[in-house]
Amino acid sequence: MKELEFGLIMTVVGMGGTFLTLGLLIAAMHLMKKIFPYKSETQPVGEKK
């Protein structure tokens, strides 16, 4: 029973760490979008400002 408990705990810790890391990456990408917004370098043909 101890091995099963250890295995389940390690599974939860591993999955939790993975989701936490993915969440941090998503937050970093959103922050970078706000800091460095996308700017089109050229205008499409036929459009004027």
Backbone as CSV, one residue per row, in Angstrom:
resi,resn,N_x,N_y,N_z,CA_x,CA_y,CA_z,C_x,C_y,C_z
1,MET,0.826,-1.201,0.000,0.000,0.000,0.000,0.866,1.260,0.000
2,LYS,2.036,1.177,0.625,2.899,2.344,0.663,3.397,2.724,-0.724
3,GLU,3.682,1.726,-1.562,4.154,2.030,-2.915,3.068,2.699,-3.742
4,LEU,1.833,2.254,-3.577,0.719,2.858,-4.302,0.537,4.312,-3.873
5,GLU,0.591,4.546,-2.578,0.449,5.906,-2.059,1.567,6.806,-2.592
6,PHE,2.793,6.313,-2.571,3.929,7.081,-3.084,3.755,7.367,-4.576
7,GLY,3.311,6.376,-5.323,3.100,6.553,-6.758,2.037,7.593,-7.057
8,LEU,0.942,7.563,-6.304,-0.123,8.545,-6.517,0.341,9.953,-6.146
9,ILE,1.074,10.065,-5.052,1.587,11.379,-4.651,2.537,11.926,-5.711
10,MET,3.420,11.084,-6.216,4.361,11.536,-7.245,3.631,11.931,-8.528
11,THR,2.562,11.212,-8.861,1.763,11.554,-10.036,1.131,12.926,-9.871
12,VAL,0.535,13.171,-8.712,-0.117,14.461,-8.461,0.914,15.589,-8.453
13,VAL,2.049,15.374,-7.818,3.094,16.402,-7.783,3.620,16.679,-9.194
14,GLY,3.849,15.649,-9.972,4.346,15.827,-11.334,3.357,16.552,-12.223
15,MET,2.091,16.161,-12.157,1.077,16.826,-12.971,0.869,18.261,-12.506
16,GLY,0.889,18.471,-11.199,0.739,19.828,-10.669,1.874,20.726,-11.124
17,GLY,3.088,20.213,-11.086,4.236,20.995,-11.545,4.147,21.316,-13.023
18,THR,3.675,20.356,-13.799,3.525,20.571,-15.240,2.496,21.657,-15.526
19,PHE,1.334,21.571,-14.887,0.295,22.573,-15.117,0.708,23.940,-14.590
20,LEU,1.424,23.982,-13.487,1.917,25.252,-12.962,2.895,25.892,-13.946
21,THR,3.792,25.099,-14.493,4.758,25.610,-15.468,4.053,26.111,-16.726
22,LEU,3.076,25.357,-17.208,2.325,25.799,-18.392,1.571,27.092,-18.106
23,GLY,0.997,27.207,-16.924,0.299,28.432,-16.539,1.233,29.628,-16.500
24,LEU,2.441,29.423,-15.975,3.421,30.508,-15.943,3.843,30.916,-17.354
25,LEU,3.995,29.945,-18.252,4.336,30.266,-19.643,3.218,31.056,-20.322
26,ILE,1.976,30.674,-20.072,0.838,31.393,-20.652,0.799,32.824,-20.127
27,ALA,1.001,32.991,-18.821,1.008,34.333,-18.230,2.143,35.173,-18.808
28,ALA,3.312,34.577,-18.998,4.446,35.307,-19.566,4.152,35.734,-21.001
29,MET,3.495,34.875,-21.778,3.168,35.230,-23.164,2.161,36.377,-23.213
30,HIS,1.152,36.349,-22.327,0.178,37.441,-22.295,0.848,38.752,-21.891
31,LEU,1.745,38.685,-20.932,2.462,39.879,-20.499,3.329,40.430,-21.626
32,MET,3.996,39.554,-22.358,4.845,40.007,-23.460,4.019,40.604,-24.598
33,LYS,2.794,40.094,-24.811,1.921,40.681,-25.831,1.551,42.109,-25.462
34,LYS,1.357,42.372,-24.163,1.006,43.722,-23.739,2.216,44.650,-23.801
35,ILE,3.391,44.129,-23.480,4.594,44.956,-23.490,5.059,45.222,-24.919
36,PHE,5.030,44.201,-25.773,5.495,44.307,-27.162,4.349,43.948,-28.109
37,PRO,3.406,44.874,-28.343,2.278,44.540,-29.227,2.742,44.335,-30.669
38,TYR,1.990,43.530,-31.400,2.317,43.239,-32.797,2.058,44.477,-33.643
39,LYS,3.019,44.839,-34.477,2.870,45.960,-35.399,3.145,45.451,-36.803
40,SER,2.211,45.696,-37.696,2.386,45.287,-39.082,3.455,46.161,-39.723
41,GLU,4.427,45.532,-40.382,5.520,46.287,-40.994,5.103,46.944,-42.301
42,THR,4.246,46.291,-43.058,3.811,46.851,-44.338,2.294,46.887,-44.373
43,GLN,1.775,47.799,-45.203,0.337,47.875,-45.383,-0.060,47.049,-46.596
44,PRO,-1.215,46.430,-46.543,-1.693,45.699,-47.723,-1.901,46.648,-48.904
45,VAL,-1.764,46.127,-50.106,-1.903,46.931,-51.321,-3.321,47.477,-51.400
46,GLY,-3.438,48.771,-51.720,-4.750,49.381,-51.887,-5.247,50.099,-50.652
47,GLU,-4.630,49.914,-49.523,-5.073,50.591,-48.299,-4.189,51.796,-48.044
48,LYS,-4.832,52.898,-47.631,-4.100,54.115,-47.297,-4.451,54.519,-45.877
49,LYS,-3.533,55.226,-45.250,-3.804,55.711,-43.883,-4.529,57.021,-43.914
